[in-house]
């Protein structure tokens, strides 16, 4: 089953992107650093790795970096990563058609799973690439929250059109991972309220987002499941 996100959507999503590591204060980076041990020899594979901002975090933690993405800039990204980190193999390929006999100490994705209607199968394919005793780390945006759903429905409906809401479920992802004989290491809502446009990069859209974020102190009083920007689940393959 194909992704619900079109290539046009990704082209707009990554418009104006620059290669770089996600900042230290980013909540997903903090979550990664809390649950993933440093290493000097382990291999990491990121699925949907472009533009490498999270993969670089694992580089800082000592992992040898590998990745797969169908985006046309993936190989250029791997060259950038190689200037600073240990790198292995990078594949410019559709993950649904991707096959390898290799297994990795850590397999991860960030904002990838929720673009597929057959998302449980996508998670299972993540886990199949993990060595026994290795980690699977998956993050998705919290668009199933009524708060974010409302904002994107009226301000940027294209975002919802390119996501599968059922995939963005803490319990749902955890259940799939546990059924694959993995021990849950972490399952949580991550970060505080933050709104940004995904495919709009105009000054007016940035002003609108900035205005909405002025209300974050109030919105963060809502339950974590509603105001958190991300959902993260990690497991250890038994």
LUMDREN-877577 format. One record per residue (C-alpha): residue in three letters; x, y, z. Coordinates in nm, 2 decimals. Example, Ala and Ser with C-alpha at 12.3 -4.5 7.8 and 13.67 -1.06 7.14 Angstrom:
2
<r->ALA&c1->1.23&c2->-0.45&c3->0.78>
<r->SER&c1->1.37&c2->-0.11&c3->0.71>
This chain:
238
<r->UNK&c1->0.00&c2->0.00&c3->0.00>
<r->UNK&c1->0.14&c2->0.34&c3->-0.10>
<r->UNK&c1->0.20&c2->0.63&c3->0.12>
<r->UNK&c1->-0.08&c2->0.88&c3->0.15>
<r->UNK&c1->0.18&c2->1.16&c3->0.13>
<r->UNK&c1->0.25&c2->1.27&c3->-0.23>
<r->UNK&c1->0.60&c2->1.36&c3->-0.36>
<r->UNK&c1->0.46&c2->1.71&c3->-0.42>
<r->UNK&c1->0.38&c2->1.73&c3->-0.04>
<r->UNK&c1->0.73&c2->1.64&c3->0.05>
<r->UNK&c1->0.88&c2->1.88&c3->-0.20>
<r->UNK&c1->0.68&c2->2.16&c3->-0.03>
<r->UNK&c1->0.75&c2->2.03&c3->0.31>
<r->UNK&c1->1.13&c2->2.03&c3->0.26>
<r->UNK&c1->1.14&c2->2.36&c3->0.07>
<r->UNK&c1->1.40&c2->2.59&c3->0.21>
<r->UNK&c1->1.55&c2->2.32&c3->0.43>
<r->UNK&c1->1.91&c2->2.33&c3->0.53>
<r->UNK&c1->2.12&c2->2.03&c3->0.66>
<r->UNK&c1->2.18&c2->2.05&c3->1.03>
<r->UNK&c1->2.13&c2->1.87&c3->1.36>
<r->UNK&c1->1.82&c2->1.93&c3->1.56>
<r->UNK&c1->1.89&c2->2.18&c3->1.85>
<r->UNK&c1->1.97&c2->2.05&c3->2.19>
<r->UNK&c1->1.65&c2->2.19&c3->2.34>
<r->UNK&c1->1.42&c2->2.01&c3->2.10>
<r->UNK&c1->1.19&c2->1.77&c3->2.30>
<r->UNK&c1->1.24&c2->1.47&c3->2.07>
<r->UNK&c1->1.62&c2->1.50&c3->2.09>
<r->UNK&c1->1.59&c2->1.52&c3->2.47>
<r->UNK&c1->1.37&c2->1.20&c3->2.46>
<r->UNK&c1->1.63&c2->1.02&c3->2.24>
<r->UNK&c1->1.92&c2->1.11&c3->2.47>
<r->UNK&c1->1.72&c2->1.00&c3->2.78>
<r->UNK&c1->1.64&c2->0.65&c3->2.65>
<r->UNK&c1->1.92&c2->0.56&c3->2.40>
<r->UNK&c1->2.27&c2->0.47&c3->2.53>
<r->UNK&c1->2.58&c2->0.61&c3->2.37>
<r->UNK&c1->2.80&c2->0.37&c3->2.18>
<r->UNK&c1->3.13&c2->0.35&c3->1.99>
<r->UNK&c1->3.05&c2->0.07&c3->1.75>
<r->UNK&c1->2.67&c2->0.03&c3->1.70>
<r->UNK&c1->2.48&c2->0.07&c3->1.37>
<r->UNK&c1->2.17&c2->0.29&c3->1.34>
<r->UNK&c1->1.93&c2->0.30&c3->1.05>
<r->UNK&c1->1.68&c2->0.58&c3->1.01>
<r->UNK&c1->1.38&c2->0.51&c3->0.78>
<r->UNK&c1->1.27&c2->0.83&c3->0.61>
<r->UNK&c1->1.60&c2->0.98&c3->0.70>
<r->UNK&c1->1.60&c2->1.31&c3->0.50>
<r->UNK&c1->1.71&c2->1.57&c3->0.59>
<r->UNK&c1->1.91&c2->1.40&c3->0.87>
<r->UNK&c1->1.84&c2->1.64&c3->1.16>
<r->UNK&c1->1.76&c2->1.35&c3->1.39>
<r->UNK&c1->2.00&c2->1.10&c3->1.24>
<r->UNK&c1->2.28&c2->1.34&c3->1.33>
<r->UNK&c1->2.18&c2->1.31&c3->1.70>
<r->UNK&c1->2.27&c2->0.94&c3->1.68>
<r->UNK&c1->2.60&c2->1.04&c3->1.51>
<r->UNK&c1->2.68&c2->1.26&c3->1.82>
<r->UNK&c1->2.60&c2->0.95&c3->2.03>
<r->UNK&c1->2.86&c2->0.74&c3->1.85>
<r->UNK&c1->2.65&c2->0.54&c3->1.61>
<r->UNK&c1->2.75&c2->0.45&c3->1.26>
<r->UNK&c1->2.47&c2->0.61&c3->1.05>
<r->UNK&c1->2.27&c2->0.45&c3->0.78>
<r->UNK&c1->1.94&c2->0.56&c3->0.61>
<r->UNK&c1->1.68&c2->0.51&c3->0.35>
<r->UNK&c1->1.45&c2->0.77&c3->0.20>
<r->UNK&c1->1.29&c2->0.82&c3->-0.15>
<r->UNK&c1->1.36&c2->1.19&c3->-0.14>
<r->UNK&c1->1.60&c2->1.29&c3->-0.42>
<r->UNK&c1->1.84&c2->1.47&c3->-0.18>
<r->UNK&c1->1.92&c2->1.17&c3->0.03>
<r->UNK&c1->2.26&c2->1.10&c3->-0.12>
<r->UNK&c1->2.36&c2->1.47&c3->-0.08>
<r->UNK&c1->2.26&c2->1.45&c3->0.28>
<r->UNK&c1->2.47&c2->1.14&c3->0.34>
<r->UNK&c1->2.78&c2->1.33&c3->0.20>
<r->UNK&c1->2.71&c2->1.61&c3->0.45>
<r->UNK&c1->2.68&c2->1.36&c3->0.74>
<r->UNK&c1->3.01&c2->1.19&c3->0.64>
<r->UNK&c1->3.19&c2->1.51&c3->0.70>
<r->UNK&c1->3.13&c2->1.48&c3->1.07>
<r->UNK&c1->3.01&c2->1.12&c3->1.15>
<r->UNK&c1->3.08&c2->0.76&c3->1.08>
<r->UNK&c1->2.84&c2->0.66&c3->0.79>
<r->UNK&c1->2.75&c2->0.33&c3->0.63>
<r->UNK&c1->2.49&c2->0.28&c3->0.36>
<r->UNK&c1->2.23&c2->0.53&c3->0.23>
<r->UNK&c1->1.96&c2->0.42&c3->0.00>
<r->UNK&c1->1.75&c2->0.65&c3->-0.22>
<r->UNK&c1->1.45&c2->0.41&c3->-0.23>
<r->UNK&c1->1.09&c2->0.36&c3->-0.15>
<r->UNK&c1->1.08&c2->0.19&c3->0.19>
<r->UNK&c1->0.79&c2->-0.04&c3->0.07>
<r->UNK&c1->1.03&c2->-0.18&c3->-0.19>
<r->UNK&c1->1.34&c2->-0.17&c3->0.02>
<r->UNK&c1->1.51&c2->-0.50&c3->0.10>
<r->UNK&c1->1.83&c2->-0.58&c3->0.28>
<r->UNK&c1->1.97&c2->-0.88&c3->0.47>
<r->UNK&c1->2.14&c2->-0.65&c3->0.72>
<r->UNK&c1->2.01&c2->-0.59&c3->1.07>
<r->UNK&c1->2.09&c2->-0.30&c3->1.29>
<r->UNK&c1->2.14&c2->-0.22&c3->1.66>
<r->UNK&c1->1.89&c2->0.06&c3->1.63>
<r->UNK&c1->1.62&c2->0.13&c3->1.38>
<r->UNK&c1->1.43&c2->0.45&c3->1.40>
<r->UNK&c1->1.19&c2->0.69&c3->1.22>
<r->UNK&c1->1.06&c2->1.04&c3->1.30>
<r->UNK&c1->0.74&c2->1.15&c3->1.13>
<r->UNK&c1->0.72&c2->0.86&c3->0.89>
<r->UNK&c1->0.49&c2->0.58&c3->1.01>
<r->UNK&c1->0.18&c2->0.80&c3->1.01>
<r->UNK&c1->0.19&c2->0.85&c3->0.63>
<r->UNK&c1->0.08&c2->0.49&c3->0.57>
<r->UNK&c1->-0.27&c2->0.33&c3->0.60>
<r->UNK&c1->-0.10&c2->0.00&c3->0.66>
<r->UNK&c1->0.10&c2->0.16&c3->0.95>
<r->UNK&c1->0.12&c2->-0.16&c3->1.17>
<r->UNK&c1->0.29&c2->-0.34&c3->0.88>
<r->UNK&c1->0.53&c2->-0.05&c3->0.85>
<r->UNK&c1->0.62&c2->-0.07&c3->1.22>
<r->UNK&c1->0.67&c2->-0.45&c3->1.18>
<r->UNK&c1->0.91&c2->-0.39&c3->0.90>
<r->UNK&c1->1.10&c2->-0.15&c3->1.13>
<r->UNK&c1->1.13&c2->-0.43&c3->1.39>
<r->UNK&c1->1.24&c2->-0.69&c3->1.13>
<r->UNK&c1->1.55&c2->-0.48&c3->1.06>
<r->UNK&c1->1.65&c2->-0.48&c3->1.43>
<r->UNK&c1->1.90&c2->-0.72&c3->1.58>
<r->UNK&c1->1.78&c2->-0.92&c3->1.89>
<r->UNK&c1->1.86&c2->-0.70&c3->2.19>
<r->UNK&c1->1.85&c2->-0.39&c3->1.97>
<r->UNK&c1->1.62&c2->-0.09&c3->1.98>
<r->UNK&c1->1.33&c2->0.04&c3->1.77>
<r->UNK&c1->1.25&c2->0.41&c3->1.82>
<r->UNK&c1->0.95&c2->0.57&c3->1.66>
<r->UNK&c1->0.81&c2->0.92&c3->1.68>
<r->UNK&c1->0.50&c2->1.07&c3->1.52>
<r->UNK&c1->0.33&c2->1.40&c3->1.55>
<r->UNK&c1->0.03&c2->1.42&c3->1.78>
<r->UNK&c1->-0.22&c2->1.53&c3->1.51>
<r->UNK&c1->-0.49&c2->1.30&c3->1.66>
<r->UNK&c1->-0.51&c2->1.55&c3->1.94>
<r->UNK&c1->-0.83&c2->1.75&c3->1.90>
<r->UNK&c1->-0.63&c2->2.07&c3->1.95>
<r->UNK&c1->-0.38&c2->2.01&c3->1.66>
<r->UNK&c1->-0.65&c2->1.85&c3->1.45>
<r->UNK&c1->-0.87&c2->2.17&c3->1.48>
<r->UNK&c1->-0.58&c2->2.40&c3->1.39>
<r->UNK&c1->-0.46&c2->2.21&c3->1.09>
<r->UNK&c1->-0.81&c2->2.15&c3->0.96>
<r->UNK&c1->-0.88&c2->2.52&c3->0.93>
<r->UNK&c1->-0.53&c2->2.66&c3->0.87>
<r->UNK&c1->-0.35&c2->2.39&c3->0.67>
<r->UNK&c1->-0.58&c2->2.10&c3->0.57>
<r->UNK&c1->-0.33&c2->1.96&c3->0.33>
<r->UNK&c1->-0.13&c2->1.84&c3->0.63>
<r->UNK&c1->-0.42&c2->1.62&c3->0.75>
<r->UNK&c1->-0.48&c2->1.49&c3->0.40>
<r->UNK&c1->-0.12&c2->1.36&c3->0.40>
<r->UNK&c1->-0.14&c2->1.18&c3->0.74>
<r->UNK&c1->-0.33&c2->0.88&c3->0.87>
<r->UNK&c1->-0.48&c2->0.98&c3->1.20>
<r->UNK&c1->-0.52&c2->0.63&c3->1.33>
<r->UNK&c1->-0.15&c2->0.58&c3->1.31>
<r->UNK&c1->-0.08&c2->0.86&c3->1.56>
<r->UNK&c1->-0.19&c2->0.67&c3->1.87>
<r->UNK&c1->0.03&c2->0.60&c3->2.17>
<r->UNK&c1->-0.16&c2->0.29&c3->2.27>
<r->UNK&c1->-0.19&c2->0.17&c3->1.91>
<r->UNK&c1->0.19&c2->0.19&c3->1.83>
<r->UNK&c1->0.28&c2->0.03&c3->2.17>
<r->UNK&c1->0.04&c2->-0.26&c3->2.11>
<r->UNK&c1->0.19&c2->-0.33&c3->1.77>
<r->UNK&c1->0.55&c2->-0.32&c3->1.91>
<r->UNK&c1->0.46&c2->-0.55&c3->2.20>
<r->UNK&c1->0.30&c2->-0.80&c3->1.97>
<r->UNK&c1->0.63&c2->-0.83&c3->1.79>
<r->UNK&c1->0.79&c2->-0.96&c3->2.11>
<r->UNK&c1->0.95&c2->-0.63&c3->2.21>
<r->UNK&c1->0.97&c2->-0.50&c3->2.56>
<r->UNK&c1->0.85&c2->-0.14&c3->2.58>
<r->UNK&c1->1.13&c2->0.09&c3->2.69>
<r->UNK&c1->0.94&c2->0.42&c3->2.66>
<r->UNK&c1->0.59&c2->0.53&c3->2.56>
<r->UNK&c1->0.50&c2->0.89&c3->2.61>
<r->UNK&c1->0.37&c2->1.22&c3->2.48>
<r->UNK&c1->0.66&c2->1.45&c3->2.42>
<r->UNK&c1->0.70&c2->1.82&c3->2.44>
<r->UNK&c1->0.48&c2->2.11&c3->2.50>
<r->UNK&c1->0.23&c2->2.29&c3->2.27>
<r->UNK&c1->0.39&c2->2.43&c3->1.96>
<r->UNK&c1->0.22&c2->2.51&c3->1.63>
<r->UNK&c1->0.40&c2->2.55&c3->1.29>
<r->UNK&c1->0.30&c2->2.54&c3->0.93>
<r->UNK&c1->0.44&c2->2.24&c3->0.74>
<r->UNK&c1->0.41&c2->2.34&c3->0.38>
<r->UNK&c1->0.36&c2->2.72&c3->0.40>
<r->UNK&c1->0.68&c2->2.93&c3->0.44>
<r->UNK&c1->0.55&c2->3.28&c3->0.39>
<r->UNK&c1->0.60&c2->3.57&c3->0.63>
<r->UNK&c1->0.22&c2->3.58&c3->0.69>
<r->UNK&c1->0.21&c2->3.22&c3->0.79>
<r->UNK&c1->0.50&c2->3.26&c3->1.03>
<r->UNK&c1->0.32&c2->3.56&c3->1.19>
<r->UNK&c1->0.00&c2->3.35&c3->1.23>
<r->UNK&c1->0.20&c2->3.06&c3->1.39>
<r->UNK&c1->0.38&c2->3.31&c3->1.62>
<r->UNK&c1->0.05&c2->3.46&c3->1.73>
<r->UNK&c1->-0.10&c2->3.11&c3->1.81>
<r->UNK&c1->0.21&c2->3.02&c3->2.01>
<r->UNK&c1->0.16&c2->3.32&c3->2.23>
<r->UNK&c1->-0.12&c2->3.11&c3->2.39>
<r->UNK&c1->0.10&c2->2.82&c3->2.47>
<r->UNK&c1->0.12&c2->2.89&c3->2.84>
<r->UNK&c1->-0.26&c2->2.85&c3->2.86>
<r->UNK&c1->-0.28&c2->2.55&c3->2.62>
<r->UNK&c1->-0.01&c2->2.37&c3->2.82>
<r->UNK&c1->-0.25&c2->2.35&c3->3.11>
<r->UNK&c1->-0.45&c2->2.10&c3->2.91>
<r->UNK&c1->-0.38&c2->1.73&c3->2.95>
<r->UNK&c1->-0.05&c2->1.62&c3->2.80>
<r->UNK&c1->-0.22&c2->1.40&c3->2.55>
<r->UNK&c1->-0.38&c2->1.71&c3->2.40>
<r->UNK&c1->-0.11&c2->1.97&c3->2.41>
<r->UNK&c1->0.20&c2->1.76&c3->2.35>
<r->UNK&c1->0.35&c2->1.81&c3->2.00>
<r->UNK&c1->0.48&c2->1.45&c3->1.96>
<r->UNK&c1->0.42&c2->1.09&c3->2.05>
<r->UNK&c1->0.72&c2->0.86&c3->2.10>
<r->UNK&c1->0.74&c2->0.48&c3->2.15>
<r->UNK&c1->1.06&c2->0.28&c3->2.19>
<r->UNK&c1->1.11&c2->-0.10&c3->2.24>
<r->UNK&c1->1.38&c2->-0.36&c3->2.29>
<r->UNK&c1->1.36&c2->-0.66&c3->2.05>
<r->UNK&c1->1.37&c2->-0.98&c3->2.26>
